[in-house]
């Protein structure tokens, strides 16, 4: 799986950004894909993920109600709309994907991603106070 992320930048607290991840090379009909972030001095963490099929996306608690993950199948692109950004959202954001059954969505987004072989390059999001 090949992934290319973009859309980061500098924004003031309360502002919005939209990240994009173009994905290709899936070898199975079912897969999971999501966004992860790593702040300076902290471990990488799952932010939001979705899967093929009619499964609800997963969001970590700190972004619920502010971030929205979506997919445009025609463009092979997954988006992360980030609204009401806070300084604590500052991090390098990465997208990752894996050929997995949708049933693994939540566990993959929480910690299964650590074994994911496919990552896009990071895109820096900086939220100023």
Backbone as a chain_set.jsonl record, in Angstrom:
{"seq": "XXXXXXXXXXXXXXXXXXXXXXXXXXXXXXXXXXXXXXXXXXXXXXXXXXXXXXXXXXXXXXXXXXXXXXXXXXXXXXXXXXXXXXXXXXXXXXXXXXXXXXXXXXXXXXXXXXXXXXXXXXXXXXXXX", "coords": {"N": [[0.847, -1.185, 0.0], [0.573, 2.155, -0.889], [0.961, 5.438, 0.291], [0.163, 8.881, 0.474], [0.408, 11.759, 2.182], [-0.96, 14.992, 2.928], [-1.549, 18.526, 3.595], [-1.083, 19.739, 6.054], [-0.219, 22.488, 8.297], [0.119, 25.829, 9.656], [-1.976, 27.108, 12.099], [-4.285, 29.125, 13.918], [-5.483, 28.739, 17.264], [-8.668, 27.278, 17.487], [-9.087, 27.318, 14.818], [-9.266, 25.712, 11.526], [-8.259, 22.83, 9.627], [-7.704, 20.699, 6.812], [-6.679, 17.504, 6.244], [-5.265, 15.346, 3.766], [-5.085, 12.094, 2.361], [-3.817, 10.173, -0.053], [-4.337, 7.024, -1.294], [-3.14, 3.885, -2.475], [-2.776, 0.65, -4.049], [-3.927, -1.422, -2.595], [-4.426, -4.812, -1.804], [-6.497, -6.383, -1.162], [-10.109, -6.558, -0.861], [-11.048, -5.609, 1.517], [-10.064, -3.285, 3.924], [-8.35, -1.254, 6.366], [-7.913, 2.136, 7.284], [-6.293, 5.098, 8.377], [-5.652, 7.99, 10.491], [-2.878, 9.144, 12.29], [-0.932, 10.559, 14.943], [1.975, 12.276, 16.129], [3.253, 13.952, 18.703], [5.815, 16.27, 19.775], [8.185, 14.623, 21.748], [6.409, 12.713, 22.569], [4.581, 9.584, 22.334], [3.47, 8.035, 19.293], [0.044, 8.165, 18.333], [-3.245, 6.869, 17.724], [-5.62, 8.66, 15.873], [-7.988, 8.872, 14.248], [-9.885, 6.524, 12.438], [-11.031, 4.549, 9.65], [-12.906, 2.019, 7.877], [-13.421, -0.244, 5.119], [-16.755, -0.905, 3.943], [-19.878, -0.626, 5.804], [-19.161, 0.551, 8.417], [-18.913, 2.268, 11.486], [-16.78, 5.074, 11.884], [-13.773, 5.3, 13.845], [-12.872, 7.361, 16.561], [-10.498, 8.958, 18.594], [-11.004, 9.906, 22.006], [-10.319, 12.592, 22.586], [-10.654, 14.031, 20.261], [-13.182, 13.758, 19.387], [-16.169, 15.071, 18.048], [-14.858, 17.244, 17.03], [-13.107, 16.525, 14.971], [-13.42, 15.03, 11.735], [-13.486, 12.15, 9.858], [-13.317, 11.061, 6.495], [-14.064, 9.635, 3.256], [-13.24, 9.605, -0.17], [-13.979, 7.642, -2.601], [-13.692, 7.7, -5.366], [-11.497, 9.267, -5.747], [-9.613, 7.912, -4.386], [-8.927, 8.74, -1.824], [-8.54, 9.676, 1.551], [-9.804, 11.794, 4.007], [-9.143, 14.077, 6.699], [-10.917, 16.155, 8.424], [-10.338, 18.814, 10.434], [-11.554, 20.637, 12.953], [-12.035, 23.456, 15.165], [-9.458, 23.52, 16.317], [-6.906, 22.855, 18.714], [-4.106, 23.884, 20.755], [-2.934, 21.564, 21.774], [-3.307, 19.757, 19.775], [-1.218, 19.98, 18.136], [1.172, 18.407, 16.186], [2.994, 15.948, 14.269], [1.286, 14.553, 11.666], [0.291, 11.425, 10.431], [-0.726, 9.161, 7.858], [-1.933, 5.852, 7.638], [-2.382, 2.502, 6.471], [-3.878, -0.735, 6.101], [-4.3, -4.02, 4.865], [-6.891, -5.382, 6.116], [-9.577, -7.007, 7.838], [-12.671, -5.27, 8.378], [-13.568, -5.681, 10.972], [-11.421, -5.426, 12.615], [-11.036, -2.756, 12.999], [-11.227, -0.921, 15.291], [-9.386, -1.984, 17.197], [-7.093, -1.929, 15.651], [-6.769, 0.792, 15.215], [-6.289, 1.726, 17.746], [-3.996, 0.33, 18.82], [-3.059, -1.611, 17.077], [-1.919, -0.57, 14.839], [0.766, -0.333, 15.174], [2.117, -2.381, 14.019], [1.733, -1.937, 11.396], [2.65, -1.996, 8.012], [2.63, 0.053, 6.177], [2.985, 3.426, 5.599], [2.289, 6.877, 5.178], [4.166, 9.861, 4.349], [4.848, 12.15, 6.961], [2.828, 14.968, 7.94], [3.024, 18.214, 9.097], [1.207, 19.692, 11.658], [0.553, 22.65, 13.204], [-0.663, 24.337, 15.909], [-1.324, 27.408, 17.083], [-1.549, 29.261, 20.131]], "CA": [[0.0, 0.0, 0.0], [1.318, 3.425, -0.951], [0.17, 6.509, 0.889], [0.753, 10.209, 0.386], [-0.358, 12.671, 3.024], [-0.727, 16.422, 2.737], [-2.565, 19.397, 4.161], [-0.733, 20.346, 7.322], [0.124, 23.894, 8.267], [0.053, 26.609, 10.888], [-3.309, 27.674, 12.277], [-4.536, 29.606, 15.268], [-6.42, 27.965, 18.076], [-10.042, 27.47, 17.023], [-9.117, 27.25, 13.366], [-9.525, 24.432, 10.866], [-7.396, 22.315, 8.573], [-8.12, 19.414, 6.259], [-5.603, 16.644, 5.778], [-5.625, 14.401, 2.711], [-4.209, 10.934, 2.21], [-4.1, 9.417, -1.264], [-3.925, 5.644, -1.05], [-3.212, 2.97, -3.611], [-2.05, -0.601, -3.887], [-4.566, -2.418, -1.74], [-4.467, -6.122, -2.456], [-7.736, -7.038, -0.774], [-11.277, -5.689, -0.901], [-11.26, -5.051, 2.845], [-8.881, -2.662, 4.522], [-8.537, -0.183, 7.337], [-7.043, 3.279, 6.992], [-6.544, 6.095, 9.398], [-4.724, 9.061, 10.793], [-2.151, 9.028, 13.533], [-0.137, 11.749, 15.165], [3.049, 12.181, 17.108], [3.674, 15.252, 19.204], [7.202, 16.239, 20.254], [8.414, 13.971, 23.019], [5.326, 11.794, 22.909], [4.401, 8.439, 21.459], [2.47, 8.143, 18.255], [-1.271, 7.715, 18.788], [-4.296, 6.837, 16.731], [-6.531, 9.801, 15.95], [-9.261, 8.484, 13.671], [-9.721, 5.483, 11.425], [-12.239, 3.97, 9.093], [-12.695, 0.782, 7.143], [-14.374, -0.518, 4.056], [-18.041, -1.345, 4.456], [-20.686, 0.308, 6.59], [-18.734, 0.55, 9.81], [-18.704, 3.605, 12.019], [-15.383, 5.413, 12.096], [-13.279, 5.386, 15.216], [-12.209, 8.606, 16.945], [-10.048, 8.992, 19.982], [-11.908, 10.763, 22.769], [-9.93, 14.002, 22.599], [-10.991, 14.708, 19.001], [-14.605, 13.55, 19.079], [-16.921, 16.316, 17.915], [-14.037, 18.271, 16.374], [-12.49, 15.958, 13.764], [-14.271, 14.154, 10.939], [-12.779, 11.386, 8.833], [-14.2, 10.714, 5.386], [-13.364, 8.983, 2.146], [-13.724, 9.789, -1.538], [-13.489, 6.449, -3.29], [-13.323, 8.034, -6.739], [-10.169, 9.879, -5.717], [-8.742, 7.075, -3.549], [-8.424, 9.691, -0.838], [-9.164, 9.772, 2.869], [-9.628, 13.133, 4.551], [-9.373, 14.338, 8.107], [-11.317, 17.536, 8.651], [-10.038, 19.147, 11.818], [-12.155, 21.914, 13.34], [-11.82, 23.871, 16.551], [-8.144, 22.993, 16.686], [-6.341, 23.289, 19.986], [-2.642, 23.751, 20.764], [-2.546, 20.174, 22.056], [-3.389, 18.995, 18.532], [0.04, 20.15, 17.416], [1.869, 17.134, 16.011], [3.138, 15.454, 12.902], [0.186, 13.632, 11.377], [0.61, 10.396, 9.46], [-1.777, 8.223, 7.519], [-1.497, 4.474, 7.511], [-3.436, 1.613, 6.012], [-3.494, -2.142, 6.115], [-5.298, -4.954, 4.348], [-7.461, -6.07, 7.263], [-11.037, -7.036, 7.928], [-13.207, -4.136, 9.142], [-13.742, -6.031, 12.374], [-10.211, -5.043, 13.353], [-10.878, -1.311, 12.915], [-10.955, -0.24, 16.553], [-8.125, -2.463, 17.787], [-6.001, -1.454, 14.812], [-6.573, 2.228, 15.402], [-5.779, 1.969, 19.1], [-2.601, -0.099, 18.951], [-2.65, -2.535, 16.033], [-1.186, 0.165, 13.814], [2.201, -0.422, 15.436], [2.672, -3.381, 13.117], [1.344, -1.608, 10.022], [3.833, -1.829, 7.161], [2.452, 1.125, 5.196], [2.817, 4.76, 6.182], [2.602, 8.032, 4.364], [5.08, 10.783, 5.007], [4.136, 12.969, 7.929], [2.532, 16.36, 7.626], [3.068, 18.911, 10.368], [0.116, 20.574, 12.049], [0.945, 23.491, 14.327], [-1.778, 25.164, 16.36], [-0.825, 28.434, 17.996], [-2.548, 29.699, 21.122]], "C": [[0.885, 1.238, 0.0], [0.39, 4.553, -0.497], [0.909, 7.827, 0.757], [-0.144, 11.189, 1.126], [0.014, 14.114, 2.728], [-1.772, 17.212, 3.507], [-2.235, 20.051, 5.483], [-0.416, 21.826, 7.167], [0.034, 24.512, 9.641], [-1.32, 27.273, 10.967], [-3.452, 28.132, 13.711], [-5.53, 28.701, 15.976], [-7.86, 28.311, 17.668], [-10.194, 27.368, 15.529], [-9.325, 25.84, 12.849], [-8.451, 24.108, 9.84], [-8.014, 21.027, 8.049], [-6.901, 18.681, 5.713], [-6.137, 15.681, 4.724], [-4.608, 13.278, 2.657], [-4.656, 10.162, 0.975], [-3.512, 8.028, -1.108], [-4.068, 4.804, -2.31], [-2.5, 1.677, -3.269], [-2.675, -1.61, -2.954], [-4.696, -3.731, -2.51], [-5.717, -6.903, -2.104], [-8.886, -6.048, -0.841], [-11.525, -5.008, 0.444], [-9.959, -4.467, 3.379], [-9.301, -1.635, 5.559], [-7.538, 0.912, 7.005], [-7.334, 4.356, 8.015], [-5.426, 7.094, 9.548], [-4.153, 8.871, 12.189], [-1.327, 10.286, 13.716], [0.908, 11.493, 16.229], [3.491, 13.586, 17.456], [5.11, 15.148, 19.707], [7.308, 15.589, 21.629], [7.35, 12.983, 23.441], [5.263, 10.636, 21.918], [3.348, 8.732, 20.392], [1.144, 7.581, 18.773], [-2.272, 7.746, 17.643], [-5.257, 7.988, 16.953], [-7.923, 9.4, 15.462], [-9.018, 7.501, 12.54], [-11.071, 5.071, 10.863], [-11.879, 2.736, 8.275], [-13.616, 0.728, 5.942], [-15.675, -1.015, 4.678], [-18.709, -0.3, 5.336], [-20.362, 0.204, 8.077], [-18.52, 1.987, 10.266], [-17.219, 3.878, 12.191], [-15.039, 5.406, 13.585], [-12.614, 6.74, 15.416], [-11.683, 8.453, 18.366], [-10.847, 10.053, 20.702], [-11.587, 12.245, 22.62], [-10.291, 14.746, 21.315], [-12.452, 14.53, 18.622], [-15.342, 14.885, 19.076], [-16.151, 17.425, 17.233], [-13.446, 17.787, 15.044], [-13.496, 15.052, 13.062], [-13.436, 13.465, 9.874], [-13.774, 11.006, 7.747], [-13.368, 10.157, 4.244], [-14.039, 9.347, 0.838], [-13.158, 8.642, -2.36], [-13.032, 6.752, -4.72], [-11.917, 8.618, -6.817], [-9.179, 9.068, -4.898], [-8.128, 7.888, -2.413], [-9.249, 9.624, 0.445], [-8.816, 11.14, 3.441], [-9.791, 13.121, 6.066], [-9.657, 15.828, 8.236], [-11.154, 17.828, 10.129], [-10.561, 20.551, 12.106], [-11.886, 22.204, 14.806], [-10.492, 23.326, 17.078], [-7.629, 23.633, 17.959], [-4.824, 23.135, 19.938], [-2.181, 22.318, 21.007], [-2.725, 19.254, 20.853], [-2.117, 19.109, 17.703], [0.82, 18.845, 17.378], [2.172, 16.933, 14.534], [2.065, 14.392, 12.701], [0.586, 12.694, 10.236], [-0.662, 9.629, 9.087], [-1.151, 6.84, 7.335], [-2.684, 3.632, 7.063], [-2.935, 0.181, 6.016], [-4.639, -2.983, 5.576], [-5.803, -5.814, 5.505], [-8.976, -6.058, 7.173], [-11.53, -5.841, 8.74], [-13.422, -4.431, 10.616], [-12.562, -5.654, 13.241], [-10.064, -3.52, 13.47], [-10.451, -0.686, 14.237], [-9.614, -0.678, 17.134], [-6.933, -1.997, 16.966], [-5.703, 0.008, 15.065], [-5.985, 2.539, 16.772], [-4.32, 1.548, 19.225], [-2.141, -1.073, 17.871], [-1.81, -1.889, 14.955], [0.338, 0.016, 13.984], [2.876, -1.448, 14.535], [2.359, -3.078, 11.657], [2.58, -1.368, 9.171], [3.78, -0.597, 6.251], [2.129, 2.452, 5.869], [3.085, 5.817, 5.129], [3.628, 8.897, 5.076], [4.262, 11.67, 5.941], [3.87, 14.36, 7.403], [2.334, 17.099, 8.944], [1.863, 19.829, 10.526], [0.554, 21.328, 13.291], [-0.21, 24.416, 14.658], [-1.245, 26.138, 17.393], [-1.947, 28.909, 18.918], [-2.818, 31.188, 21.016]], "O": [[1.824, 1.35, 0.789], [-0.787, 4.606, -0.853], [2.129, 7.885, 0.909], [-1.294, 11.417, 0.75], [1.139, 14.42, 2.334], [-2.749, 16.655, 4.008], [-3.027, 20.845, 5.99], [-0.351, 22.349, 6.055], [-0.107, 23.822, 10.65], [-1.766, 27.918, 10.018], [-2.813, 27.59, 14.613], [-6.314, 27.993, 15.343], [-8.215, 29.481, 17.525], [-11.314, 27.335, 15.019], [-9.532, 24.901, 13.616], [-7.822, 24.997, 9.266], [-8.757, 20.35, 8.76], [-6.193, 19.179, 4.838], [-7.291, 15.255, 4.773], [-3.416, 13.491, 2.881], [-5.735, 9.571, 0.957], [-2.324, 7.876, -0.822], [-4.992, 4.989, -3.101], [-1.72, 1.615, -2.319], [-2.014, -2.57, -2.556], [-5.027, -3.753, -3.695], [-5.975, -7.963, -2.675], [-8.667, -4.837, -0.874], [-12.144, -3.946, 0.498], [-8.898, -5.084, 3.291], [-10.455, -1.21, 5.612], [-6.447, 0.639, 6.504], [-8.468, 4.515, 8.466], [-4.413, 7.058, 8.849], [-4.853, 8.492, 13.128], [-1.053, 11.0, 12.752], [0.758, 10.633, 17.097], [4.031, 14.313, 16.622], [5.574, 14.054, 20.031], [6.597, 15.968, 22.559], [7.388, 12.469, 24.559], [5.815, 10.702, 20.82], [2.463, 9.567, 20.576], [1.13, 6.633, 19.558], [-2.156, 8.547, 16.715], [-5.661, 8.262, 18.083], [-8.912, 9.568, 16.176], [-8.06, 7.635, 11.78], [-12.108, 5.223, 11.508], [-10.708, 2.454, 8.019], [-14.493, 1.576, 5.783], [-15.684, -1.491, 5.813], [-18.16, 0.775, 5.574], [-21.206, -0.189, 8.884], [-18.006, 2.817, 9.516], [-16.474, 2.99, 12.605], [-15.912, 5.496, 14.449], [-11.879, 7.213, 14.549], [-12.351, 7.886, 19.23], [-11.32, 11.003, 20.078], [-12.499, 13.068, 22.537], [-10.239, 15.975, 21.287], [-12.907, 15.099, 17.63], [-15.168, 15.714, 19.97], [-16.733, 18.454, 16.888], [-13.308, 18.569, 14.104], [-14.315, 14.395, 13.705], [-12.759, 14.122, 9.082], [-14.925, 10.673, 8.031], [-12.138, 10.202, 4.264], [-15.266, 9.392, 0.752], [-11.996, 8.67, -2.764], [-12.094, 6.132, -5.22], [-11.233, 8.479, -7.831], [-8.031, 9.479, -4.729], [-6.95, 7.734, -2.09], [-10.476, 9.529, 0.42], [-7.67, 11.583, 3.365], [-10.48, 12.273, 6.631], [-8.748, 16.655, 8.165], [-11.758, 17.168, 10.974], [-10.06, 21.533, 11.558], [-11.552, 21.309, 15.583], [-10.432, 22.743, 18.16], [-7.888, 24.804, 18.237], [-4.311, 22.333, 19.157], [-1.141, 21.907, 20.493], [-2.334, 18.088, 20.907], [-1.957, 18.422, 16.694], [1.095, 18.248, 18.419], [1.671, 17.655, 13.672], [1.959, 13.446, 13.483], [1.14, 13.118, 9.221], [-1.564, 9.472, 9.911], [0.004, 6.702, 6.932], [-3.839, 4.009, 7.256], [-1.734, -0.08, 5.944], [-5.809, -2.68, 5.811], [-5.213, -6.845, 5.83], [-9.571, -5.204, 6.515], [-10.87, -5.439, 9.698], [-13.454, -3.507, 11.429], [-12.683, -5.572, 14.463], [-9.056, -3.044, 13.993], [-9.432, 0.001, 14.3], [-8.799, 0.161, 17.52], [-5.875, -1.7, 17.521], [-4.545, 0.42, 15.126], [-5.259, 3.521, 16.928], [-3.491, 2.331, 19.689], [-0.944, -1.338, 17.76], [-1.074, -2.568, 14.238], [1.095, 0.219, 13.035], [4.085, -1.381, 14.317], [2.683, -3.874, 10.775], [3.467, -0.613, 9.568], [4.78, -0.246, 5.625], [1.147, 2.584, 6.598], [3.983, 5.678, 4.298], [3.922, 8.693, 6.254], [3.078, 11.898, 5.693], [4.585, 14.867, 6.539], [1.567, 16.661, 9.801], [1.547, 20.631, 9.647], [0.887, 20.722, 14.31], [-0.679, 25.177, 13.812], [-0.769, 25.734, 18.454], [-3.118, 28.952, 18.541], [-3.629, 31.724, 21.771]]}, "num_chains": 1, "name": "protein.A"}
